[in-house]
Amino acid sequence: MGDFERRVLRLVSEGKITAEEGEELLRSHEHGTLRDLRTVVEDRLSGVGKVVREHTEADVQELLRAELPDSEEPLELRVSGDFGLTLLPGDAGVCKAVWSVGRPLFGDVPPPPEVRLQGRTLRVEGRARYGFGIGLPFGGYALDIYLPAGTHLTGSIAQRLGRVRIDDLPVDSLRLDTQNGRVQVEVPSIGDLQVASRNGSIEVSARDAGKVRVDVYNGRVALRGALQDVDAMTRNGRIEADLQPVRAGRCRLQTLNGAVELELARGIACEVSAETVHGPISVDMPDLTVQEDVRDFSRRRLRGRTTGGDGELMADVSTTNGAVRIVQHAR
C-alpha cells in the first residue's frame, strides 16, 4: 500500500470524507485520472486537497519580485480574487508573489492573477477558477505573497472563494471579506481588524490587539491573545475565546446556534454577563461574586464580578441554542 492510499484511508477513518469518496479517489488515482472531485472543498476536505495537490502536476510561476520602498508607512493591500491567499514574511526588502495551481482535470490552466506593486500599495486581482459545473475552484489554487519581516499591513482583502491566511505580519488596519473560505490571522499585533465571512471558520490570534470585529454567517470563531476590544458574532457555529490580560477591555461574544466558551487568565478583574435560551451556563471562576442568577424554563442568565490586579474586562456572552462556559485559570 502506497502513501496516497494510506492517506485516503486515514481520512475515511477520521470521518473527513465518506467511504464512497475515498473509493472514488483510490480508483481515480489507480487509473491516473483523479476524476469527479466535485466534493473537494478546501475548508471541509483540506486533507483531500493536500493529497490531490501532491499527486498532480503543479504549475508554479513567480509573478512579482520587487524592491519594497523603505518606509515606516504600512503596506496597503488591495486584493480581490477567487484563490487561496497566504501572506507571510520573506526576504529583507523584497516583495515576492508566487502563484501555484494543480493541473485541471479538464481544460487549460487558467491565467494567473495580476500582481502589481505601486509605491507602497500592493494590488492583486484574479478571477481564474474552474467550474465543475457549480463554480467551485480546484483545490490546488494558491497565491503566496512574501513580504519583508515586520511589514505592517493595511487596506482590504476581498475573496469570493478561497482560504486566506496572514502569518506573523503586524496589522495596522485591515478589512477582510470572504464568501466561502477559512480565515486564519496569526500576527504579533493588530490595530483594527474587521473580518466578515459567509461560510468558513475564522481564527484570530495576536499578542497585542486593539479592535477586532468578526461577523460570520456559518462558521466557527476562535480568538486568542491579548485582545482589548472584541466583538464577535456567528449565526451558526461555536465561539471559543482564550484571552490574556489587558489594561482595560471589553469582549462581546454572540451566536444563535452553537456553544460559547470563554477562558480568562486568573487575576483579571472581570464583569461577566452570560445568557442562553436553550442550554446550560457553566462558570468556573473561584473569585466570582454572583449578582444575578436566573434559571427558568425560558431563559438562563447570570451576572457577576471578579476582582484582580492584572487588568479589567467587561465580558458579554450569549447564545440562543447552546451551552455557555466561562473559565478562569492560572497562567
N, C-alpha and C positions, 0 to 999 in steps of 0.2 A: 504494500500500500504506500502510495506516494504522499508527499507533503500536502498537495492540493486536496486529495481525498480525506486525509486526516482532519484538515481544517473544516471542510464541509461537514463531516460527521460531528465534529465538536460543536459547530454552530447549530446543528439539528438538536444535539443533546442539551444545549443551553437554551433551546426554545427561541433562538433568534430567527430561524427560518423553519418552515414546515418540512416534513419528510418528503412531500411531493416536490417542493422547491429544491431540496438537496438532491433528489434523484435526477431532476432535470439538469442541474448544474453538472453532476457527475457524468451524465450521458452526453451533454454538450461538450464537456472537456474531453471525453474519450473520442468523440468524433471530430474534435478540433474545430468546433463551430461556436460554442458558448452562445447558443441562440436563446430566445424567449426569456429575456431578463427584465420584463416589464415591472416586476415586483421589486427590483433592486433600487430602493430609495435610500439614500445615504444615512439619514437620521435613524431609520429603523433597522437597516441591514448593513451597517458600516463594515461588519466583518466580511460579508459577501463582496462588497465593493472593493475591499482590500485584496481579496482572493482574485477577483476578476482583473484588477489592475496589474497584479503581479504576473498574470498569465495571458496578457495581451500585449501586442507591440505598442510601445509608448512613443508618442510624438512630442518632443521637447524642443522649445525654442526660447532663446534669450531675447526678450522683447525690448529691454532697456538696460543700459549700463551708462549712467551719467553721474557727473560730479554734482553733489548737493551743495548749493551755495552755503558758505559758512555764515551762520547767523544764530542768534539766540531766539529768533522767532520760531513758532511751531510750524511744522509742515502741514499745509492744508490739503485734505483729501477730497476729491470729487469722484466718487466711484459709483458706477451703475452697471449692473450686469446680471447674467444668469449662470454664474460659475462659482465654484468653491474658491474662497479667498483666504489667504493667510498673510498676516503682516508680522514680521519678526526681525530681530537685529541681524545686521550683516557686517560688511567691511567698513572701515572708517572712511567717512566722506563720500561713499559711493551709494547710489540708489540703483538697485538691480531688480528687474522683474523677469520671472521665468514662467512660461506657460507650458503646461503638460496636459496631454489628453490621450486616453486609450484609443486604439483604432476602433472606429464604429463597426457595429455588426453588419451594417449596410450603408451605402452611400460614402461620400468623401469626408475626410477630416475637415471640419468647419474652420473658417478663418479665425485666427487668434484675436483677442481684444485689442483695442487701440490703447496704448500707454504713452503718456506724454508728461514730461517734467518741464514746467514753465515757471522759472524762478523757484519759489518755494511752494508751488501748487502742483500736486500730482493728480493728473486726470486719467481715469481708466473707464473705458466703456466697451461693452461687448454683449452681443445678443445671440451668440452662437449656441445652438442646442440641437440635439437630436429629438425626434418626436416619439417614436414607438407608437404613434397614433394618438397619444394623450398628453404630449407636451412635456414629458419628463426628460431631464438630461441624463446622459450616460454617466455612470458613477466615477469615471476617470478624470473628469474635468477638474483642473486645479490651476490657480494663479498664485504663485508665491512671490511676495514683494519683500526684498531685503533692504532695510534702512540702517543707517549708521546707529550704533548702540546709543541709547539715550535720547534719540529724536523724539520731540514732543509732537503729538498728533492733534489736529483739529479738523473740522469740516464735517462731511457726511458720507455715509455708505448706504446705498440702496440696492438690495439684492432681491430679485424675484424668485430665483431658485438657487440654492447652493449654500454650503456651510461657510460661516465667517469666523475666523479666529485671529485675535490680536494677542501677541505674546511678548511680554517684557518691554513694552514701549510706553512711556508715560502718555496719558491722555489729558489734554487741557480741556477741550470741549468737543464732543463728538455726538452726532445723531446717527443712529444705525437703524435702518428699517429693512426687514426681510419678510417675504411672504411665506416661504417654505424652506426652512433650514435651521440647523443648530447654530447658536452663537456662543462663543467662548471668549471671554476677556480676562486675561491674567496679566496684570500690569503692576508696576510699583506704585503708581499714583494716578488718581482721577480727580479732575476739577469738576467737570459736569458731563455726565454720560446719560443719554436717553436711548433706550432700546425698545423697539416695537416689533412684534412678530405675530404673524397669523398662525403658523403651525411650526413648532420647533422649541426645543428646550433652550433656556438662557442660563449661562453660568458667568458670574462676575466675581472676581477676586482681586483685591488690592490691599496693599499695606497701609495706604493712606488715601482716603476718598472724601470728596465733598458731597456733591449732589449726584444721586443715582436714581433714575426713573426707569422702571421696567413695566411694559404693558404687553401681555400675551393673551391670545385667544385660546389656543390649545397648546399646552406645553408646561413642563416642569421649570421652576425657577430655583436656582441655588446661588446664594450670596455669602461671601466670606471676606473677613478682614475688618479693618478699622473704617467702617462706613459711617460717615457723620450724618447724612441726611438721605434716608432711603424711603422710596415709595414704590412698592411692587404689587402688581395685580395680575392674576391669571384667571380666566373663566373656567378652564378645565385643566387641572393639574395641581400637584402639590407644590408647596413653597418651603424651602429649607434655608435658614439664615444662621450663620455662626459669626457673631460679632465680637470684635476686640474692643477694648476701652477707647472712648473718645472723650474729649473735654466736655462737650455738651452736644447731644444729638437727638434725632427723632427717627423712628422706624415704624412704617405702616406696611403691613403685610395683609393682603386680602385675596381670597379665592372663593369662587362659588361652589365648585365641585372638586374637593381634594383636601388633604390634611395640611396643616401648617405647623412647622417645628422651628422654634427659636431657641438658640443656645447663646448664653451670655457668659462672659468671663466674671468670676467672682470678684466683688469689690466695686462693681458699677452700681451707683445709685440709680434705681430704675422705677419708673412709674408705669405699671402694667395695666392694660385693658385687653381682655380676651373675651371673644364671643363666638358662639356657634349655635345653629338651629338644630341640626341633626348630627350629633356626635359628642363625645366626652371632652372635657377640659382637664388636662393633667399638668400640674405645676410642681416642679422640684426646685424651690428657692428657699433655702433654710432661713433667710432673714426676712421673708415676706410678711408684711402686715396686711391682712385682708381687710379691705374697706367695703366691698360688696361681693356677695356670692349668691347668685340667683340660679336655681336649678329646678325648672318646672317642665311640663310636658312640651311646651312650645319653644323654649329658649333657655340657653345656658350662658351665663355671663359672670365674669369675675374681674374685679378691680382690686389692685393692691399696690404696695410700695415697699422697696428695699432701701437700705442706706449703704453708703460706701464712699470711699475717697478717691476712686480711680475713674472719675468722670460721671456724667449724668445722662440718662437716656429715657426718652418717652417712647414706649412701645405700644402700638395699637395693632392687635392681631385678630383677624376674623375670618370665618368661613361659613357657608350655608350648609353644605353637606360634607362633613369630615371632622376629624379629631383635631384638637389644638393641644400642643405640648410645648411647655416653656421650661427650660432647664438652665440653671446657673451652676457653673463648675469652676474649680480652681485651674489656673494655667500653670 
